[in-house]
Amino acid sequence: MNYLWLYLAVMVVLWWLYLRRRGRIQREHAQQLQQSLEAGLAEPASLHPVIDPQRCIGSSSCIKACPEDALGIVNGKAVLVNGASCIGHGACRAACPVEAIELVFGTEKRGIDIPQVSPTFESNVPGIFIAGELGGMGLIRKAAEQGRQAMEAIRARSRGSFDYDVVIVGCGPAGLSAGLAAIAHKLKYRLMEQEPSLGGAVFHYPRNKIAMTAPVKLALIGKVRFGEVQKEKLLEFWDTVVKKTGLKIAFRECMEAVERDGDGFVVRTNQGSHRTSSVLLTMGRRGTPRKLDVPGEETPKVVYRLIDPAQYDGQAVLVVGGGDSALEAALALAERPGTDVTLSYRSEAFSRVKQKNRQAIEQAQRDQRLRVELESTVVAIEPEHVQLKTKAGPATLRNQAVIVCAGGLLPTPLLQKIGILFETKHGTA
């Protein structure tokens, strides 16, 4: 009998410890959700989970499966506590034991325009196909599969009277997969990418971010049996695939217009014009980098993302922008030896940023590792200086490099001009 009481006492203690720990975690998640709401980071950018509270049992399986710490348990139910960090790779849905999670686009407050496509990924404009993130598919494995399947349909309609059977715009997962399929089908193709490197949206993920969580099938390569893989390893693998297969990519080529040309199209870019039977749009939803439109912006010292902070060692660098990417770029540069960093932002405060980035910037200011110019705009970019308009008046800064992190312009107007129809999603699949 004594053993029974001892057993019950141990069980009560363990249960009390479990409830105490669970309560602490839920309070932390509730606080994280509140911080996201206050910072304006609760709205997800693209594909994201919606949890059915009636079916959710609060098992925490989805929280453990999410590599981005975007989910939490609040009041016994799973909740998206940090929508801005979600990249929609769907590990949470696969982990849910009661199928309480659905992946959707947009929210009640923030709609997302998704182009209308057929089951073969052809848009309402015959001959123009859309696959991957632009078409609403943020999952890497499914974007790659869409690129491969779209090429099957393009193969069926390819004609020999054009320079190309297909022009593929964008070299993220869908574009890369489509290019490999084009080689496998012996199609005449042109694969263009406006960035200087492949990867699409994946290329812009933070360092060491989990990019993919399931295997993917690629033409010429077969099934790639990745489990969870970080951004750097995935990009390294794609580089290896390009070298192994001889896939040709036209980097720094940006689509500017698509015009009908008989049974095909003319794709006009910053590098020329290409006549093609079909067009496959596989660019992401980041769009073309938003520019400052000031004198001197066309010079080589102006870039629109930070690749390697070490290349700016010992230089005077201006970072322009007020989002997380701008703050993270400024902080990374401030860690480099001899780098003189100034962060310029047009508003009076950093609002839609992660709390840890805001705190890190404030600490870096106190440590005099960087300067922050709020309520400032760039007026002109000169070979050795930049001209700013600040709340204290005009300012001239010594400068060897400018990094503009001002977001991107979605290609929606260009696509609408082509005639592609869109549907606005407000929290639907």
N, C-alpha and C positions, 0 to 999 in steps of 0.2 A: 504493500500500500504506500510505503514511504517513497518507493521508486516512482509510483504513479504521480504523487504530488510533486516530486522533483521534476519529472518529465513535463507536467503541466506548467510548473513555474518557469522552466526554460522556454517553453513555447510562448508563454505570455510575454516574457522579456524580449524574445526574438520578434514577436509580432509588434510590440511597442516600439522597438528600434526601427523596424521596417516602416511603421506608420510615421514615426518621427522623421526618418530620412526622406520618405515620400513627400511629407508636408513641406520640408525644407526645399526640396527640389521644385515643387510646385510654386512655392513663393518666389524662388529665383526665376522660374520661367514667366510667372506673372509680371515680375519686375522687368524682365527682358522685353516682354510684349509692350509694357507701358513705355519703356524707353524708345522702342521702335516707333510707336505711335507719336510720341512727342518729337522725335527726330524726322518724322515723315518717311520712315523706311519700312512701313508695314505693307505697302503696296508692291506686289511682285511684278517684275519686269515682263515676264512672259509665262510660259507653261509652269503651273504650280499646283500643289495638292489642295483639295477641298475635302474636309473631313465631315462625314455624316455623324452628328452627335448621337443619333438614335442607335446607330450600329456600333460606334466606337466603345470599346471596353477599357480603354486606358491602359493597354498592356505595355506601352512604351516601346514596342517593337519598331515602330516607324521612327521614333526618336533615335534609337540606337543605330538604325540603318542609314540615317541621313548624314552624309559626310560634311555637310555645311552648317550643322547645328541650327537649321532653320525652323525646326519643330520643337514643341515643348508640351508638357502636360499642365493644363490649367483647369482647376475644378474637376479633376478626374477624367478629362477628355483631351485628346490631342488637338493642338492648335498651331497654326503657322505664326510663330512668335517673331520671326525676322524675315519678312517677305523679300526684302531687297537682296538677301544672300542666296535665295533659292535659284538654282539654275535648271530645275525641272528634269533631272535625270531619272526620276521615277523610282528610286530605290525604296522610298517609303511605301509606295503602293504595293510593290512586290512583297514587302515584309509584313504588311497588315494581315493578321490571321483571320479577320472577319470581313475583309473586303469593304472597309468603310471609307476608303480613299479613292477619289476620282481626280485625274489630272485635267485641268481646264485652262482656258485662256481668258484674261481680263477679269475684272471684278465689277461689282455694281457701280463703284465710283469711277473706275478707270477701264474704259473699253479698249480692245485691241483689234485693229483692222487685219483681217485674214483674207487673202485672195481666194476666190472660188476656183476649185480644181475638180477634175473628174477622177474616177478611180485609177486612171492611168497617169494622173498628175498633169493633165493638159488643162490649161486655163480656158476661159470662155473665148479666147482668141485662138483659133486653130493654128497649131504650129508653135505656140509658145507654152512651155511647160514650166512648172514651179515645184521645187522639192526642197526639203530641209526646213531650216528655221524661218525663212521668209513665208513659207506655206503653213507655218504654225507648228512645225515639229522640232522641238528643242532637244529631244533625246538623240544622242549621237548615233547609237546603233540603228535607230529607225530612220534618221536622216540619211545615213549611208545606204540603207535599204531602199529608201525612196529614190535616191539618185540612181541606183542600179536598175530599179524597175522602170523609172522614167526613160532610161536609155533603151529599154526593150521596145517601148512604144515609139520612140524616135527612130529606132532602127527600121521599124515597119513602114515609116513614111519618108525615109531618106531618099533624096533624089540626087542625080549626078551632075546637074546643070549649074550647081553653085560651087563657090570656092570651098565651102565646108558643108558637111551634113548637119553639123550642130556647132553652135557657139555656146559654151558653158560659162556663165558669169558667176564667179565666186569659187574659191577653193577651200571651203570648209569641209566638213565630213561628207555632205551630199555631193559637192562638186568634185572632190577627190575620188569618191566612189564612182561617180558618173564618168569621169575621165578614164578610169581603169576599165569600165564597161565599154566605153567607146573604142578603146584599143582592142579589147576582146572581140568586139563585133566588126573590127576593121573599118571603122567609120573615120571620115575626115573630120577632125575636131579642132577647135581652138578653146583652150581653157585659160581664162583670164582672171586675175586677182588684183584688186586695187592696192592691196598692201604689199610690202616688200617680202612677205613671208606667207606660207600657207598656214591653214589652221582656222581661219574665220574667227568666230566668237571665242573659240577655245584659246586662240593665241592671246587674247586679252584677259584671260582668267588670272587671278592673283597667283603668285608663286606657290607651287606645291598643292594647288587646289585639285581635289578629286574631279576628274573630267568625265570618266566613263565607268560604269559599274556592271557591264554585261558584255558577252561576246558579240562580234559583228562580222558579217560576211562581206568580203570584197572580191570583185572580179579579178582574175589572174592570181590572187593571193589565197583565196579560200577563207575558211572560218578563222578569225583571229580570236583566240581564247583568252581574252583579258578578263580578269575579275575587276577589282577596283584598280584604276590606274591614274596616276597623277598627270597633270598637264604636261610637264616636261618630258616624261617618258612617252606619252602619246605623240607629241610633236616629233620626238626623236624617231619613233617608229614610222610615222608618216614620211619623214625625210628619207628613211631607208627604203620604204616602198617606192617612192619617186625615183630614186637612183636605180633600184633593182628592175623596175618595169620600163624605165625610159619615158615616163609621163612628162610631157612638155607643158610648162606653165608660163604664161606671159604675165610677169609680175609688174606692179605699178601701172596696170592698164585699167582704166575706169570707164564703164559704160556711160555714155551721155545721151544716147537716143536709140530707139529701135523703130525702123520704118518698114512698111510693107513694100516688097519688091516682087511683084507677080505672085508666084506660089510660095515665095520665101520672104526673107527679110534682109535688110541692111542694118547691121549693128554698128553704130558710130561710137568711137571711143576717143580718148585723148591721144591715142597713137595711130589712128586711121579708121578705115571703114572695112567691114567684113561682110560679104554676101554669104548667106547661109540658108539652108532649107528649114532648119528648126532652131529654136532658141531655148535653152534650159537655164532658168534663173535659180541659182542656188546660193545667192548672197544671204548674209544674215540680216538681222533686224537692227544692227548698230548703225547702218547707213554710212554715208560719206561723212568724214570728219567735218564738224562745223568750224568754219574759219572766222578770223577776226575782221577780214576785209579792210586791212590798213596797209599803207605804203611799206614795202620791204618784206611783206609776208611771203613772197615768192622765193626768197633767198634760201640757200641750202641749210642755213643754221636753224630754220624753223621746222619742227616736227610736231606730230600730233599724238604721240604716245612715248612713254619711256620704255626703252628696251633694256639697256645695260647702263646702270648708274655709273659704273667705273669709267665709261668713256668720257665723262664730264669732270673727271678729277682735275682740280686746280682751276676750273672755269667759273665765270660768273653766269649763272643760269636763272632765267625767269620762267616760272611755271604759272600758267594762266588757267583759272578755273576754280570752282568752289565745291565740286563733288568729291566723293571718296577717291577717285582715280587721281585727281589733282593733289589732294592732301597726301596720299600715299607716295606719289612721285616726289613731292617736295621733301617728305621725310626720308625717303631712300637716298636722295641726293645730299641731304644734310649730313648723312653718315659718312660721305666720301671725303677723303683728305683734301683740304684746300679749296673745297667747293663753296662758292658764295651764292646762296640761294635766296631768291625773293619769290613769294607767292602772291599773285595779284588776283583779286576777285571783285566783281562789280558791285556786289551787295554789301550790306553792313554787317552781316553775320553768316557763318556757315550753318545752314539749317538742315538740309537733307543729307547728313553725313552720319557715319557711325560714331557713337560716343567715344570709343577708344581712339579714333582718328582725331577727333576734336581735342581730346585731352592731350594726345601726343604732340599736336601742333602747338598747343598752349605751353607745354613743357619745353619744346624746342625753342620757342620764343624766349622763355625765361632763361634758357641756357645760352641764348644768343647764337644758336646754330642756324637760324634762318630768320628772315624778316617777312612780315605779313602786311600787305597793303590792301585793306578793305576799302570798298567804295572807290575803286580805281579801275581805269580802262587803259588799254594800250592805244596810243595815238599813232606811233610810227616805230618801225624797226630799222635800225641803221647798222652798218657793219660792225661797229664796236660799242654801240649803245642802244638803249630802247627809251622811247619817250612815253611817259605815263601822264595821264590826267588823274590827279588824286584829290581827295577832299581838302588837302592843304595847299593845292595848287599844282602847277606843272612840275614834273620831276624827270631828271635824266639819270639813268642807271647804266653803269658799265656792264657790258653784256657780250658773251660769246655764243649763247645758245638760248632758244626760246622753245618751250614745250607747251603746246596748247592742249588742254584737257577740257574741252568745252562740249563734249558729247557729239552726237552724230545726227545727220539729217536723213530720215528714212526715205527710201526711194518711191514712196507711195505716189506723189504727184507725177513722176516720170512714168510709172506703170499705168496710172489712170489715163495718161495721155495716149499710151499705146492702146487703151481700150479694155484693160483688165478690170474686172469687177471685184469689189471687196465686200466682205460681211463683217460687221462689228460684233465682236464677242464680248459679252458681259458676264463672265463666269460660267461659260459653257465649253464643252469639249469640242 
